[in-house]
Amino acid sequence: MSADPMSTPGKRNAALAAGLFCCLLAGLGNQAHALDFPDALKDPLLAVPPKLDEGVRLPRDDKPLTCPSSVDLSAPLSLSDVVDLTLCRDPQIQAAWADIKIQASSVGEARSAYLPTVTGATTQLHNRVRYPGSSQPASTTQGQTVYAGLGWRLFDFGGRAANLDAANRQLTAALLSHDAALQKALTTAVGAYFDVLTAQAQTQTGEEAVRLAEQTVAVTTRRFARGAAAQSDTLQADAALAKAQLAAQRALGEQKKALSVLVYTMNLPSGTPLLLAAAAQAPTAESIQGLSYWLTQAQAQHPEILAARAQWEASKAKVTAARSEGLPTIDFTANHYRNGYPNQGLQTTRSNTTTWGIALNIPIFEGFSRTYKIRGAQAQAEQNEARLADVERRTLLEVVKAHADAVSAQENLSSSTKLLDAARAAVESSERRYAKGAADILELLQQQNALAEARRERIRCLSEWRSARLRLMASTGVLDSLSLQ
């Protein structure tokens, strides 16, 4: 340690100017977000990930998600419109986006530990000393004290590296958690959208069944008037019409319920009217790869699994950081004092003092707090490891279920088409035979009921195929806008 006064005013002024410049630069960096300063001061350590600047985007999308300031709900909404509105308004996605900013700030703090710290202070003092009972007059001293200090950690047994590694992994986990929130919101929005389309199709099927029952009532009424049919035929036709109207009313209620769920999913005000664009065509039964393929995909790229893995790696780095905090550190320090020292009175004579040196800090006893902190970090790592195993188990179980449902729905899709074609042909045959008197009303009504049931089965199979296909992609973590198309 050495203490030497500055020999010339030029050196003293240069040191003071350097200290003030460092303080000014640090102050600008702290106020960069409050004022309109260049981006270099807002993120001088380049801790902010590019995703925050690029915006929210789905996997494999080239363009970020655009959130319009106003939405025209009078026009029919396509699936992409519903998805965009949902992702823009989902609070969980917004919270995950804010968490990325929080973790990016932690990365910046961890990187700043490698840089020196500069502090400065200046004080204007007025000292007055009185001597009661003495003839000596009071002495008055007025002046300014200046302090500038620099500290730089040179060696720390890997504590800063471990903290930086943990912060980077926490940031990675936050990015992946945001992707997982996108997948969850996307799955919910797509499911609600197709539920509405399914309910609308069921309503149309009910309306068609009502029209068919009305035609049957008209035919039996004319035949009864001519004496070609019994009154029981008209009564049975009326009962079939009432049953069809009841089924149509229930389908309409399910449609309103599905629309309300979709409005809530999109985070719109309750009761907002929505119009959905009709589906362009019925989905085709695409080939589904084997279960092992989907399990491998889920383990490799599902964001929830990757986020849990990153959290586990971060907790292991925290164990290293906790251990290193109890080991020695080496710091470089430099200080400059003018006219006194901090928290002391003003010296009677002008002085300039400069100190510098290397400090070795050795923790000797901390009341066993370090032992328990290390144990806590180790327990956190064990907990995150168990959480990772649980996330993998739950995710892969969902993949297994979704794959089985998709395979079953794929097989049912073609069978429902054959069933519908056969039911239509049977109704047409029964109508012709009934018109000629070769069939009774019970046969005709049975065939009409079979046609209505075949239509409902077709709609149910289409809905199950859409749901199973999208759920399989979502459970694997590969659902995106291309998959929706």
Buried (B, 14 or more C-beta within 10 A) or exposed (E): EEEEEBEEEEEBEEBBEBBBEBBEEBEBBEEBEEEEEEEEBEBBBEBBBEBBEEEBBBBEEEEEBEEEEEBEBEEEBBBEBBBBBBBBBBEBBBEBBEBBEEBBBBBBBBBBBEEBBBBBEBBEBEBEEEEEEEEEEEEEBEBEBBBBBBBBBEEBBBBBBBBBBBBBBBBBBBBBBBBBBBBBBBBBBBBBBBBBBBBBBBBBBBBBBBEBBBBBBEBBBEBBEEEEBBEEBBEBBBEBBEBBBEBBEEBBEBBEEBBBBBBEBBEBEEEBEBEBBEBEEEEEBEEBEEBEEBBEBBBEBBBBBBBBBBBBBBBBBBBBBBBBBBBEBBBBBBBBBBBBEEEEEBBEEEEBBBBBEEEEEEEEEEEEEBEEBBEEBBEBBEEBBEBBEEBBEEBBEBBBBBBEBBBBBBEBBEEBBEBBEEBBEBBEBBBEBBEEEEBBBEBBBBBBBBBBBBBBBBBBBBBBBBBBBBBBBBBBBBBBBEBBE
